[in-house]
Amino acid sequence: MQPQVHKGRLVFIGTGLQLAGQIGALSLSYLKQADWVFSLVPDGFTEQWIVDLNPNHASLQPFYAQGNEIKSRRDTYTQMVDAILEKVRQGLKVVVALYGHPGVFACVSHNAIAQAKLEGIDAKMLPGISAEACLWADLSIDPGRSGHQSYEATQFLLYNHVPNPKTHLLLWQIALAGEPTLTAFSTTKSRLQVLVEHLSQWYPLSHEVIIYEAANLPVQSPRIDRIQLQDLPDARLEMISTLLIPPAKTLSLNLAMCERLGFTEAELG
Ligand SMILES: C[S@@+](CC[C@H](N)C(=O)[O-])C[C@H]1O[C@@H](n2cnc3c(N)ncnc32)[C@H](O)[C@@H]1O
């Protein structure tokens, strides 16, 4: 008789932004029942909460550059994927708990799931509450009113993205804007000035933009700093900062389309 091969299973879950309160019931159940848990969460309290739920745990944090070490985050992410898959290949039910939504502006989950599937391993992702979900709630904005665009800040600079100033524009990883080496954990004033000048093609320099940081702990308040676009290079930016650029122009009706669909402007209210 062939020895039974135990194939592991891989599930990525999101813990949301705030300690213990923003995880879904299904994700919590997977977390408690896992043979092994990896986590990458914003603070020690959240990590301890995970360890209390399931002590078979390792943090993915040590894969980042430590101390003065210079290390590309590309290598970090590859090593994280390798470590995760090594456990799954041992036949374990592995859960990886990432803060926010595990698949939003996060490559480790997508890469690990793709590799697991290539190896015939059952792998999936459950959704979580992302920084963006918290932002709309904390700022009382319905992004559906005007639509919105969302980019990683350096990608926004390096590729030919064209913002629509009639919608909300979100720039993630604003603290790293224009830093393409993946080795640094901050950008420079001069690179932020380049971003400001680039954005000034679509927005006035005096346009109000918002530096947003969701609270990670229930005792904290979100950071909602309203500044003028031109002051961005001098602003305090953290790795958790997201920049929201509200619309600078109002929506305009496509009258030709209204006519084609048989509506008048008045009928649309
Ligand atoms: C690698 S992405 C991870 C996003 C995460 N997967 C999510 O769903 O929110 C990191 C970026 O997310 C945003 N972010 C992370 N924590 C945040 C917070 N507490 N408040 C606002 N934005 C945050 C920032 O733009 C940060 O640079």
The ligand as an ORCA input file, in Angstrom:
! r2SCAN-3c Opt
* xyz 0 1
  C       1.988     47.072      1.476
  S       0.539     48.055      1.614
  C      -0.496     46.973      2.538
  C      -1.961     47.335      2.495
  C      -2.843     46.336      3.245
  N      -2.775     45.045      2.601
  C      -4.302     46.783      3.326
  O      -5.169     46.018      2.916
  O      -4.559     47.877      3.824
  C       1.085     49.263      2.751
  C       0.383     50.580      2.535
  O      -0.966     50.462      3.009
  C      -1.385     51.681      3.548
  N      -1.609     51.502      4.995
  C      -1.118     50.571      5.804
  N      -1.509     50.782      7.076
  C      -2.271     51.893      7.048
  C      -2.944     52.647      8.017
  N      -2.924     52.312      9.315
  N      -3.626     53.741      7.614
  C      -3.657     54.124      6.317
  N      -3.036     53.454      5.371
  C      -2.334     52.354      5.715
  C      -0.251     52.686      3.323
  O      -0.441     53.323      2.082
  C       0.935     51.744      3.308
  O       2.057     52.336      2.694
*
